Amino acid sequence: MTDLEIIERASPNHDARPEGQEIDTLILHYTGMESGEAALARMCDAQAKVSAHYCIEEDGRIFALVPEDRRAWHAGVALWQGESDINARSLGIEMVNPGHEFGYRPFPAPQMMALKTLALDILTRQPIPPARILGHSDVAPLRKEDPGELFDWPGLAASGIGIWPEDSTAAVLESAVALALKRIGYGYTEEDLPAVIRAFQRHYRPRAVTGSADAETRRRLAALLAVID
């Protein structure tokens, strides 16, 4: 890995990817714990059975926990485009942040700059499409909120990481919202559609996370479909 200062903090919590499985997804998380050190300790605890490939502190330090060719245990029960073993096909990056439970706050500039540098480096060697750079809440909307509505998805997209569609005058019909979310990749629309809408809003319409398919949300849905279709 070139031009990146990486601190090795090896986690035992990983296993082999399925033979022949490509890495085609990048999942971004927040740690949701009171400190970065507590999060690192947990991800390196064999009893916890959780990990990620990388963890980025608020001051921009990048920790490498699991080799990219191994399956880290970060996504849990999740679904995207009908696929349920998200860990098998993804890389996971944890952003140190207390999260909604312990005092959710904006992600500092040094941390976001480190993420951009790391993600761009990853994209030079992993075939990850922009539409598959996702938040944990995108793939696990029934139980996760991270990285949340304060995460700078537009800034990432402006750096060539992920998608941030332009505003649209067209809108998805209210009756077609569930189908549109499925076309994008979201699962669980039959189980809890408002939770899935909230996940979409956290990523693509963060100023109001309501779970309601209002006109602005439906316009954002249409804009995203126009980019990925």
C-alpha positions, 0 to 999 in steps of 0.5 A, a space after each residue: 500500500 503506497 503513500 499511506 501510513 498504516 498502523 498494524 493492529 491484527 484481529 483474530 476475527 476473520 476467515 477465508 472468503 469463498 473460493 473465487 469470490 471477488 471483492 465488489 462492495 465497500 461497507 462504511 461503519 461507525 464504531 458506536 463505542 465511547 472511544 476508539 481504543 475501546 472499539 479496537 480492543 473489541 475488534 481484536 478480542 476473539 470472544 467478540 467475534 467482530 472485526 473490520 478490515 480497517 479502523 480510522 480514528 478521529 485524528 486520521 490514524 488508520 489501523 489495519 486489522 484484517 488482510 483484505 483477502 480475508 473475510 472480516 466479520 463486520 456486516 452481520 445479518 445483512 442483505 444487498 441485491 438479494 445477496 446475504 453473505 455481505 462479508 464474503 464479498 466486501 471490505 469493511 471500514 470502521 470510523 471511530 464515532 460514538 454513534 447515536 447511543 453515546 453522543 453522535 457527532 460529525 466526522 472530523 476533517 482529518 478522519 474524512 481525509 484519511 478515509 478518502 485516501 484509504 478508499 481511493 487506494 483500495 479502489 486501485 486494486 479492488 473492482 468495487 463499483 461506485 453504487 456498491 460503496 454503502 453504509 452499514 445501515 444500507 445493508 442492515 436497515 432493520 438494526 443499524 443506523 451507521 455511519 448515519 446522517 452526519 456522514 459526508 457522502 457528498 464529499 466522498 462522491 466528489 472525490 470519486 468514491 461512491 455516488 451522489 446523484 444530482 437533484 431530479 424534477 422527476 419523482 418515483 410514485 408513492 406506490 412504487 417506492 418499495 420497488 425502487 428501493 429493491 431496484 437500487 439494492 435494498 432488502 427488507 422492504 416487505 418486513 419494514 418499509 419505513 426502516 428501509 426508507 430511513 436507511 435510504 434517507 440517512 445516505 441520500 437525504 440526510 436532512 430529514 430522516 423520517 421513514 416517510 416517502 415524502 416528495 423530496 425522498 421520492 425525487 432522490 430515489 428517481 435521481 439515484 435510479 437514473 444514475 445506476 440504471 
